[in-house]
Amino acid sequence: MTCAACVNRVEKRLARIDGVTAAVNLATGRARVHHPADVPPADLLAAVERAGYGAELVPPPAPRAAPGTATGPDGPSGRSAPPGPDDPDDPDDPAGPTREEARKDRERLLITALLCLPVLVLSMVPALQFRNWQWLCLVLAAPVAVWSALPFHLRAARGLRHSAATMDTLVSLGVIASFAWSLYALFLGGAGDPGMRMPFSLLPSAGTETETAHVYLEAAVAVPLFVLTGRHLEARARRGTGAALRSLAGLAAKDVTVSEGGRERRMPIEELVPGQGFVVRPGERVATDGVVVSGSSALDLSLINGESDPVEVGPGRAVVGGAVNMGGLLLVRATAVGADTRLARITHLVTEAQAGKARAQRLADRVAGVFVPAVLSLAVTVLGFWLGAGADPQAAVTAAVAILVVACPCALGLATPTALMAATGRGARLGILVRGPQALEALRHVDVIVLDKTGTLTTGHMSVVRVTGTAGGIGREAALRLAGAVEQGSEHPLGRAVVAYAQRVASEGPLPAVTGFLAVPGSGVTGIVEGRRVEVRTPGEGLPASLAHALAEAEAAALTPVLVRVDGFDEALIALGDVLRSGSYRAVDRLRRLGVEPVLATGDREATARAVARELGITQVHAHCTPEGKAALVRQLRGHGRRVAVIGDGVNDAAALAEADLGIAMGSGTDVAIGAADVTLVRGDIEAVADSVRLARRTLATIRLNLVWAFGYNAVTVPLAAVGLLGPMLAAAAMSASSLLVVANSLRLRTWQPAPHRLATPVRKAPR
């Protein structure tokens, strides 16, 4: 395919099959087809071939295939795998040319340039012209008009056989008309040197003025040269829009070092199965998703989720395939391989996003369906008009050829997919996965966002917020150390949080052992530590003044208090809570600045919800929300004309995510939430919500600018060509530049940056 007219033709041909719908992407050269089960893929391929094009099914992922080894989005079979789009060095890439094809295209362009240069120089610089120079130009121009333009002629002839007209039809007719007129002028029209009709002598004719008015070879060579150059540069630029996706696919390991029975061996990644252990040395990439068995290190996840800070991992911690080991030696047990890995799912989501179409692009495709026939009709009309008006035949032919050459449906076809490829790739690098243009359009218009609390605004796990000791007691640190020691026998989330905090702040070495441990449901735990009876329990009445004051503060802040008693004396009060994420303050503030109103909806207690909302400055709060209640809230807001987005991370958020105009899932959440969402924040940073809104607005602004240029270019240049103010040579250059400008404008999205993390007013800190 070479233009939007090709896209329109393929989609129409596929749609003639009952029950089949298709979305064809010019930038990637792929079609996503939905078809009934009784329509075999062979019928779909045959339909594409009847339209005059070749097609093949995207190969499905092989069993236990390594992430990134298969290509493409969903093909007609509905199967998918991570792609490597538009890569000329990948012979297996269905969207891009093979190495051999790319080499031949470069050779064709180089030879064309060498043949064209003398013709253009002699045609435009009269001082260099000599006797019979036209015949030399004819010898040089003939292979350009025939061999260099052969791909255009062949595709135009193929379209003619299928009663179709595309951009190649316009280019081919322009070259043929220019070259045919030049032959007529040289052989029959008296444009050659009057003293020498045969092209065998190059000697100048003294005193004879060379007649050049009717020789038109510069247009015959300039059109193929400029179009070939433009398409070569366009292809390179389009590959740039898919660079992020190729880099994701390139993160996949090709082989892995497996550890079995104390021995190591290297094997292809395709042979690795879940449950096997593999070694990750410093500087290597983690081969696939797994859990650390032994060793500790820091992992660089920046290329996967945009997180700049390394993540510390140790035994029991999950790791992601594609991460770079920056430190120690790790032994990892594989938990997922092939298409089940997180990297493969990310790549698949990005690929899916690039296959969709925005509403504006569908309009452009419909226009492109009638564009080429309209241009052909206009060119014939202009030719007839000028001849009928008594104009010079050369001027009439010039205007008609210029119309054929300057009209460009290519930009219409590239306006959306190139911008979408660049934006989704950039978003993936920043940890923002957008499913497609429909999600971008919805994200741009969102004016209300419903936020879950646990795991979204907060970290999702309990931790110690502050510890208050009694005056004259054993001391705050000693009480915390004893509480952590006795809680070592507990499996309660509060107990684990106390142990983790005590271990982190303990200054006297490891926590001591506990004996006589006893857990009392609903009350707390008790045990003997270093000969002292220690209780960690729910606080009651009669607390010392300092602890009573700390208890009141904890309840006001919606924190969970636990009392530490040692040998029957109240020694400390520990306040625990699900603390706010560091980016929650900035995220809420930035959303307001973007005109998006935050609403808190949580299944938690009213006091806890109000405390969190008060801390973040959120005015609308809905507590005790069931999954059905959240979905009902979304319907209520939409009923009032609001454009609603929902962000969550759990199974209980899935219904609301699906009910909203736009669902946003935290990448750290459940697969159910991610599956129901339109946008996934891979890096788990709530502030990425504001970044995603800004990226959506920038992307759609870029698409609109591309389409305005694509329509405006034709609206201006075609009339100029019709009245003879734009020659075919300039028309060819303008046509090539049109597509290049659209692609170049889209490429600017590759360098888009999130807003700096700063606020106009200081951020309130979480209580300590």
Secondary structure, DSSP 8 states (H G I E B T S, - for coil): --SHHHHHHHHHHHHTSTT-EEEEETTTTEEEEE--TTS-HHHHHHHHHHTT----------TT--TTSS--S--TTS------TT-TT-TT-SSS--HHHHHHHHHHHHHHHHHHHHHHHHHH-GGG--TTHHHHHHHHHHHIIIIITHHHHHHHHHHHHTT---HHHHHHHHHHHHHHHHHHHHHTSS-S-TT--STT-----TT-----TT--HHHHHHHHHHHHHHHHHHHHHHHHHTHHHHHHHHTS-SEEEEEETTEEEEEEGGG--TT-EEEE-TT-B--SSEEEEE--EEEE-HHHH---S-EEE-TT-EE-TT-EE-SS-EEEEE---GGGSHHHHHHHHHHHHHH---HHHHHHHHHHHHHHHHHHHHHHHHHHHHHHTT--HHHHHHHHHHHHHH--SHHHHHHHHHHHHHHHHHHHHTTEEE--HHHHHHHHH--EEEE-IIIIIB-SS-EEEEEEE-TTSS-HHHHHHHHHHHGGG--SHHHHHHHHHHHHH-SSSS----EEEEEETTTEEEEEETTEEEEEE---SS--HHHHHHHHHHHHTT-EEEEEEETTEEEEEEEEE--B-TTHHHHHHHHHHTT-EEEEE-SS-HHHHHHHHHHHT--EEE-S--HHHHHHHHHHHHHTT--EEEEE-SGGGHHHHHHSSEEEEETTS-HHHHHH-SEEETT--TTHHHHHHHHHHHHHHHHHHHHHHHHHHHHHHHHHHHTTSS-HHHHHHHHHHHHHHHHHHHHGGGG-----S--SS-------
